[in-house]
Amino acid sequence: MDSYVTWIFLCLSLNLYIHALLWLAIKLFFSVEAAHIMTVALFYAGVRIVQPYAPLYYSMYEHISPQVMVVFLLEAAAIAILVMLILWRAKKIDYF
């Protein structure tokens, strides 16, 4: 197995995980419809942008090869922030 394929798999997995967390955060703070629209727009923008600047759109290895660790740290920070927001909001929701 090539290390290039492993890096691409890892980058795409983190990208999809961040999209899922972002969808859940938007769902908790706004509505399901807004979450669907925003997630589809993010996927479309991530595919169409030629030079991605946000770590959310670094889904291919050739975009991040010079600064791999910086991108992974930024993605880990984005994941941590989204998880904290989701937990904070979910604890305040009254389900009953």
Contacts in CASP RR format, 6 or more apart in sequence:
PFRMAT RR
TARGET T0000
AUTHOR 0000-0000-0000
METHOD contacts of the structure
MODEL  1
MDSYVTWIFLCLSLNLYIHALLWLAIKLFFSVEAAHIMTVALFYAGVRIV
QPYAPLYYSMYEHISPQVMVVFLLEAAAIAILVMLILWRAKKIDYF
4 61 0 8 1.000
7 61 0 8 1.000
7 68 0 8 1.000
8 60 0 8 1.000
8 61 0 8 1.000
11 58 0 8 1.000
11 59 0 8 1.000
11 60 0 8 1.000
11 61 0 8 1.000
11 64 0 8 1.000
11 71 0 8 1.000
12 59 0 8 1.000
14 72 0 8 1.000
14 75 0 8 1.000
14 79 0 8 1.000
15 56 0 8 1.000
15 57 0 8 1.000
15 58 0 8 1.000
15 59 0 8 1.000
15 75 0 8 1.000
17 79 0 8 1.000
18 55 0 8 1.000
18 56 0 8 1.000
18 75 0 8 1.000
18 78 0 8 1.000
18 79 0 8 1.000
18 82 0 8 1.000
19 39 0 8 1.000
19 42 0 8 1.000
19 43 0 8 1.000
19 56 0 8 1.000
21 79 0 8 1.000
21 82 0 8 1.000
21 83 0 8 1.000
21 86 0 8 1.000
22 38 0 8 1.000
22 39 0 8 1.000
22 42 0 8 1.000
22 56 0 8 1.000
22 82 0 8 1.000
23 35 0 8 1.000
23 36 0 8 1.000
23 38 0 8 1.000
23 39 0 8 1.000
24 35 0 8 1.000
24 82 0 8 1.000
24 86 0 8 1.000
25 82 0 8 1.000
25 85 0 8 1.000
25 86 0 8 1.000
25 89 0 8 1.000
26 34 0 8 1.000
26 35 0 8 1.000
26 38 0 8 1.000
26 39 0 8 1.000
27 34 0 8 1.000
27 35 0 8 1.000
28 86 0 8 1.000
28 89 0 8 1.000
28 90 0 8 1.000
28 93 0 8 1.000
29 89 0 8 1.000
42 56 0 8 1.000
45 57 0 8 1.000
46 52 0 8 1.000
46 56 0 8 1.000
46 57 0 8 1.000
46 59 0 8 1.000
49 57 0 8 1.000
51 63 0 8 1.000
52 58 0 8 1.000
52 63 0 8 1.000
55 71 0 8 1.000
55 74 0 8 1.000
55 75 0 8 1.000
55 78 0 8 1.000
56 75 0 8 1.000
56 78 0 8 1.000
58 64 0 8 1.000
58 71 0 8 1.000
58 75 0 8 1.000
64 71 0 8 1.000
END
